Amino acid sequence: MAMRRTRIQDYTKIEEAKDLDSVVNDKRKRKRATKKKATRRNRRYQNNLLNHLTKNIDEEYKD
């Protein structure tokens, strides 16, 4: 399977909190200058997915 970046649509794959780590995939992690920068990038991906997840859960319950 080819590696790809985490996409915003991947929030649908999150059912439990532990799923977040498996969904977030930084395909350039070996090319980052330091481990700290890779960790920071993954945290940004995680926050982005969580924001979309909470936004769509709220919209789902409003209907």
KOLGU-4560 file (N, C-alpha, C; in nm, 3 decimals, padded with zeros to 5 digits):
<recs>
<n_xx: 00.085 n_yy: -00.118 n_zz: 00.000 ca_xx: 00.000 ca_yy: 00.000 ca_zz: 00.000 c_xx: 00.089 c_yy: 00.124 c_zz: 00.000 mol: A seq: 1 type: MET>
<n_xx: 00.059 n_yy: 00.217 n_zz: -00.085 ca_xx: 00.136 ca_yy: 00.340 ca_zz: -00.095 c_xx: 00.104 c_yy: 00.430 c_zz: 00.024 mol: A seq: 2 type: ALA>
<n_xx: 00.205 n_yy: 00.498 n_zz: 00.072 ca_xx: 00.184 ca_yy: 00.590 ca_zz: 00.183 c_xx: 00.124 c_yy: 00.719 c_zz: 00.129 mol: A seq: 3 type: MET>
<n_xx: 00.034 n_yy: 00.774 n_zz: 00.205 ca_xx: -00.025 ca_yy: 00.901 ca_zz: 00.166 c_xx: -00.042 c_yy: 00.986 c_zz: 00.289 mol: A seq: 4 type: ARG>
<n_xx: -00.059 n_yy: 01.112 n_zz: 00.265 ca_xx: -00.080 ca_yy: 01.204 ca_zz: 00.375 c_xx: -00.216 c_yy: 01.182 c_zz: 00.439 mol: A seq: 5 type: ARG>
<n_xx: -00.229 n_yy: 01.227 n_zz: 00.561 ca_xx: -00.358 ca_yy: 01.224 ca_zz: 00.629 c_xx: -00.449 c_yy: 01.325 c_zz: 00.561 mol: A seq: 6 type: THR>
<n_xx: -00.570 n_yy: 01.285 n_zz: 00.535 ca_xx: -00.667 ca_yy: 01.373 ca_zz: 00.471 c_xx: -00.776 c_yy: 01.411 c_zz: 00.570 mol: A seq: 7 type: ARG>
<n_xx: -00.839 n_yy: 01.521 n_zz: 00.545 ca_xx: -00.946 ca_yy: 01.568 ca_zz: 00.633 c_xx: -01.060 c_yy: 01.467 c_zz: 00.638 mol: A seq: 8 type: ILE>
<n_xx: -01.088 n_yy: 01.401 n_zz: 00.527 ca_xx: -01.196 ca_yy: 01.303 ca_zz: 00.522 c_xx: -01.169 c_yy: 01.182 c_zz: 00.609 mol: A seq: 9 type: GLN>
<n_xx: -01.046 n_yy: 01.165 n_zz: 00.653 ca_xx: -01.010 ca_yy: 01.050 ca_zz: 00.737 c_xx: -01.073 c_yy: 01.057 c_zz: 00.876 mol: A seq: 10 type: ASP>
<n_xx: -01.134 n_yy: 01.170 n_zz: 00.912 ca_xx: -01.198 ca_yy: 01.179 ca_zz: 01.043 c_xx: -01.309 c_yy: 01.076 c_zz: 01.056 mol: A seq: 11 type: TYR>
<n_xx: -01.364 n_yy: 01.029 n_zz: 00.945 ca_xx: -01.471 ca_yy: 00.929 ca_zz: 00.950 c_xx: -01.421 c_yy: 00.794 c_zz: 00.998 mol: A seq: 12 type: THR>
<n_xx: -01.291 n_yy: 00.772 n_zz: 00.994 ca_xx: -01.233 ca_yy: 00.645 ca_zz: 01.039 c_xx: -01.210 c_yy: 00.642 c_zz: 01.190 mol: A seq: 13 type: LYS>
<n_xx: -01.233 n_yy: 00.753 n_zz: 01.258 ca_xx: -01.209 ca_yy: 00.761 ca_zz: 01.402 c_xx: -01.336 c_yy: 00.723 c_zz: 01.477 mol: A seq: 14 type: ILE>
<n_xx: -01.328 n_yy: 00.613 n_zz: 01.551 ca_xx: -01.440 ca_yy: 00.572 ca_zz: 01.634 c_xx: -01.407 c_yy: 00.584 c_zz: 01.782 mol: A seq: 15 type: GLU>
<n_xx: -01.280 n_yy: 00.562 n_zz: 01.817 ca_xx: -01.233 ca_yy: 00.574 ca_zz: 01.954 c_xx: -01.108 c_yy: 00.660 c_zz: 01.954 mol: A seq: 16 type: GLU>
<n_xx: -01.071 n_yy: 00.711 n_zz: 02.071 ca_xx: -00.955 ca_yy: 00.800 ca_zz: 02.081 c_xx: -00.828 c_yy: 00.731 c_zz: 02.033 mol: A seq: 17 type: ALA>
<n_xx: -00.813 n_yy: 00.602 n_zz: 02.059 ca_xx: -00.691 ca_yy: 00.532 ca_zz: 02.020 c_xx: -00.679 c_yy: 00.519 c_zz: 01.868 mol: A seq: 18 type: LYS>
<n_xx: -00.787 n_yy: 00.535 n_zz: 01.796 ca_xx: -00.784 ca_yy: 00.529 ca_zz: 01.650 c_xx: -00.712 c_yy: 00.649 c_zz: 01.589 mol: A seq: 19 type: ASP>
<n_xx: -00.704 n_yy: 00.757 n_zz: 01.661 ca_xx: -00.643 ca_yy: 00.879 ca_zz: 01.609 c_xx: -00.498 c_yy: 00.857 c_zz: 01.567 mol: A seq: 20 type: LEU>
<n_xx: -00.422 n_yy: 00.786 n_zz: 01.650 ca_xx: -00.281 ca_yy: 00.762 ca_zz: 01.618 c_xx: -00.264 c_yy: 00.676 c_zz: 01.493 mol: A seq: 21 type: ASP>
<n_xx: -00.355 n_yy: 00.581 n_zz: 01.472 ca_xx: -00.342 ca_yy: 00.496 ca_zz: 01.354 c_xx: -00.387 c_yy: 00.567 c_zz: 01.226 mol: A seq: 22 type: SER>
<n_xx: -00.475 n_yy: 00.664 n_zz: 01.239 ca_xx: -00.525 ca_yy: 00.737 ca_zz: 01.122 c_xx: -00.424 c_yy: 00.840 c_zz: 01.074 mol: A seq: 23 type: VAL>
<n_xx: -00.357 n_yy: 00.906 n_zz: 01.168 ca_xx: -00.261 ca_yy: 01.011 ca_zz: 01.133 c_xx: -00.136 c_yy: 00.947 c_zz: 01.076 mol: A seq: 24 type: VAL>
<n_xx: -00.101 n_yy: 00.987 n_zz: 00.955 ca_xx: 00.015 ca_yy: 00.929 ca_zz: 00.888 c_xx: 00.091 c_yy: 01.040 c_zz: 00.817 mol: A seq: 25 type: ASN>
<n_xx: 00.211 n_yy: 01.066 n_zz: 00.864 ca_xx: 00.297 ca_yy: 01.166 ca_zz: 00.802 c_xx: 00.393 c_yy: 01.092 c_zz: 00.708 mol: A seq: 26 type: ASP>
<n_xx: 00.367 n_yy: 01.098 n_zz: 00.580 ca_xx: 00.449 ca_yy: 01.021 ca_zz: 00.487 c_xx: 00.591 c_yy: 01.075 c_zz: 00.473 mol: A seq: 27 type: LYS>
<n_xx: 00.616 n_yy: 01.194 n_zz: 00.525 ca_xx: 00.750 ca_yy: 01.253 ca_zz: 00.516 c_xx: 00.825 c_yy: 01.248 c_zz: 00.649 mol: A seq: 28 type: ARG>
<n_xx: 00.780 n_yy: 01.166 n_zz: 00.744 ca_xx: 00.841 ca_yy: 01.171 ca_zz: 00.877 c_xx: 00.989 c_yy: 01.139 c_zz: 00.876 mol: A seq: 29 type: LYS>
<n_xx: 01.035 n_yy: 01.056 n_zz: 00.785 ca_xx: 01.179 ca_yy: 01.027 ca_zz: 00.778 c_xx: 01.257 c_yy: 01.140 c_zz: 00.714 mol: A seq: 30 type: ARG>
<n_xx: 01.188 n_yy: 01.232 n_zz: 00.648 ca_xx: 01.255 ca_yy: 01.343 ca_zz: 00.581 c_xx: 01.254 c_yy: 01.471 c_zz: 00.664 mol: A seq: 31 type: LYS>
<n_xx: 01.186 n_yy: 01.469 n_zz: 00.778 ca_xx: 01.183 ca_yy: 01.588 ca_zz: 00.864 c_xx: 01.320 c_yy: 01.610 c_zz: 00.927 mol: A seq: 32 type: ARG>
<n_xx: 01.351 n_yy: 01.734 n_zz: 00.954 ca_xx: 01.482 ca_yy: 01.770 ca_zz: 01.007 c_xx: 01.507 c_yy: 01.709 c_zz: 01.146 mol: A seq: 33 type: ALA>
<n_xx: 01.405 n_yy: 01.713 n_zz: 01.230 ca_xx: 01.421 ca_yy: 01.658 ca_zz: 01.364 c_xx: 01.295 c_yy: 01.583 c_zz: 01.404 mol: A seq: 34 type: THR>
<n_xx: 01.307 n_yy: 01.498 n_zz: 01.504 ca_xx: 01.192 ca_yy: 01.425 ca_zz: 01.554 c_xx: 01.088 c_yy: 01.521 c_zz: 01.612 mol: A seq: 35 type: LYS>
<n_xx: 01.136 n_yy: 01.629 n_zz: 01.671 ca_xx: 01.045 ca_yy: 01.729 ca_zz: 01.729 c_xx: 00.953 c_yy: 01.789 c_zz: 01.622 mol: A seq: 36 type: LYS>
<n_xx: 01.010 n_yy: 01.816 n_zz: 01.505 ca_xx: 00.928 ca_yy: 01.873 ca_zz: 01.397 c_xx: 00.827 c_yy: 01.771 c_zz: 01.346 mol: A seq: 37 type: LYS>
<n_xx: 00.864 n_yy: 01.645 n_zz: 01.341 ca_xx: 00.771 ca_yy: 01.540 ca_zz: 01.298 c_xx: 00.657 c_yy: 01.527 c_zz: 01.399 mol: A seq: 38 type: ALA>
<n_xx: 00.690 n_yy: 01.532 n_zz: 01.527 ca_xx: 00.588 ca_yy: 01.524 ca_zz: 01.631 c_xx: 00.493 c_yy: 01.642 c_zz: 01.623 mol: A seq: 39 type: THR>
<n_xx: 00.548 n_yy: 01.760 n_zz: 01.600 ca_xx: 00.467 ca_yy: 01.881 ca_zz: 01.588 c_xx: 00.371 c_yy: 01.871 c_zz: 01.469 mol: A seq: 40 type: ARG>
<n_xx: 00.421 n_yy: 01.818 n_zz: 01.358 ca_xx: 00.337 ca_yy: 01.805 ca_zz: 01.239 c_xx: 00.224 c_yy: 01.705 c_zz: 01.263 mol: A seq: 41 type: ARG>
<n_xx: 00.257 n_yy: 01.593 n_zz: 01.328 ca_xx: 00.152 ca_yy: 01.496 ca_zz: 01.358 c_xx: 00.047 c_yy: 01.553 c_zz: 01.451 mol: A seq: 42 type: ASN>
<n_xx: 00.091 n_yy: 01.633 n_zz: 01.548 ca_xx: -00.003 ca_yy: 01.696 ca_zz: 01.640 c_xx: -00.097 c_yy: 01.789 c_zz: 01.563 mol: A seq: 43 type: ARG>
<n_xx: -00.042 n_yy: 01.856 n_zz: 01.463 ca_xx: -00.125 ca_yy: 01.945 ca_zz: 01.381 c_xx: -00.229 c_yy: 01.865 c_zz: 01.301 mol: A seq: 44 type: ARG>
<n_xx: -00.185 n_yy: 01.751 n_zz: 01.245 ca_xx: -00.280 ca_yy: 01.663 ca_zz: 01.175 c_xx: -00.390 c_yy: 01.615 c_zz: 01.270 mol: A seq: 45 type: TYR>
<n_xx: -00.351 n_yy: 01.574 n_zz: 01.391 ca_xx: -00.448 ca_yy: 01.524 ca_zz: 01.487 c_xx: -00.549 c_yy: 01.631 c_zz: 01.526 mol: A seq: 46 type: GLN>
<n_xx: -00.501 n_yy: 01.751 n_zz: 01.552 ca_xx: -00.592 ca_yy: 01.860 ca_zz: 01.589 c_xx: -00.687 c_yy: 01.894 c_zz: 01.476 mol: A seq: 47 type: ASN>
<n_xx: -00.637 n_yy: 01.891 n_zz: 01.354 ca_xx: -00.721 ca_yy: 01.919 ca_zz: 01.238 c_xx: -00.832 c_yy: 01.814 c_zz: 01.226 mol: A seq: 48 type: ASN>
<n_xx: -00.798 n_yy: 01.687 n_zz: 01.240 ca_xx: -00.898 ca_yy: 01.581 ca_zz: 01.233 c_xx: -00.999 c_yy: 01.592 c_zz: 01.346 mol: A seq: 49 type: LEU>
<n_xx: -00.953 n_yy: 01.620 n_zz: 01.466 ca_xx: -01.044 ca_yy: 01.633 ca_zz: 01.579 c_xx: -01.141 c_yy: 01.750 c_zz: 01.561 mol: A seq: 50 type: LEU>
<n_xx: -01.093 n_yy: 01.860 n_zz: 01.505 ca_xx: -01.182 ca_yy: 01.974 ca_zz: 01.479 c_xx: -01.292 c_yy: 01.937 c_zz: 01.381 mol: A seq: 51 type: ASN>
<n_xx: -01.257 n_yy: 01.866 n_zz: 01.276 ca_xx: -01.358 ca_yy: 01.825 ca_zz: 01.178 c_xx: -01.452 c_yy: 01.720 c_zz: 01.236 mol: A seq: 52 type: HIS>
<n_xx: -01.399 n_yy: 01.633 n_zz: 01.318 ca_xx: -01.482 ca_yy: 01.531 ca_zz: 01.382 c_xx: -01.586 c_yy: 01.595 c_zz: 01.473 mol: A seq: 53 type: LEU>
<n_xx: -01.544 n_yy: 01.688 n_zz: 01.558 ca_xx: -01.638 ca_yy: 01.751 ca_zz: 01.649 c_xx: -01.738 c_yy: 01.838 c_zz: 01.574 mol: A seq: 54 type: THR>
<n_xx: -01.694 n_yy: 01.904 n_zz: 01.470 ca_xx: -01.785 ca_yy: 01.987 ca_zz: 01.390 c_xx: -01.895 c_yy: 01.901 c_zz: 01.326 mol: A seq: 55 type: LYS>
<n_xx: -01.856 n_yy: 01.788 n_zz: 01.272 ca_xx: -01.953 ca_yy: 01.703 ca_zz: 01.205 c_xx: -02.041 c_yy: 01.626 c_zz: 01.303 mol: A seq: 56 type: ASN>
<n_xx: -01.991 n_yy: 01.595 n_zz: 01.421 ca_xx: -02.076 ca_yy: 01.531 ca_zz: 01.522 c_xx: -02.184 c_yy: 01.630 c_zz: 01.565 mol: A seq: 57 type: ILE>
<n_xx: -02.146 n_yy: 01.755 n_zz: 01.587 ca_xx: -02.243 ca_yy: 01.856 ca_zz: 01.626 c_xx: -02.351 c_yy: 01.874 c_zz: 01.519 mol: A seq: 58 type: ASP>
<n_xx: -02.311 n_yy: 01.876 n_zz: 01.391 ca_xx: -02.408 ca_yy: 01.891 ca_zz: 01.283 c_xx: -02.498 c_yy: 01.769 c_zz: 01.273 mol: A seq: 59 type: GLU>
<n_xx: -02.444 n_yy: 01.651 n_zz: 01.302 ca_xx: -02.521 ca_yy: 01.527 ca_zz: 01.295 c_xx: -02.632 c_yy: 01.526 c_zz: 01.400 mol: A seq: 60 type: GLU>
<n_xx: -02.603 n_yy: 01.576 n_zz: 01.520 ca_xx: -02.702 ca_yy: 01.575 ca_zz: 01.627 c_xx: -02.802 c_yy: 01.690 c_zz: 01.617 mol: A seq: 61 type: TYR>
<n_xx: -02.771 n_yy: 01.793 n_zz: 01.539 ca_xx: -02.866 ca_yy: 01.904 ca_zz: 01.520 c_xx: -02.981 c_yy: 01.863 c_zz: 01.432 mol: A seq: 62 type: LYS>
<n_xx: -02.955 n_yy: 01.769 n_zz: 01.341 ca_xx: -03.061 ca_yy: 01.727 ca_zz: 01.246 c_xx: -03.164 c_yy: 01.639 c_zz: 01.306 mol: A seq: 63 type: ASP>
</recs>
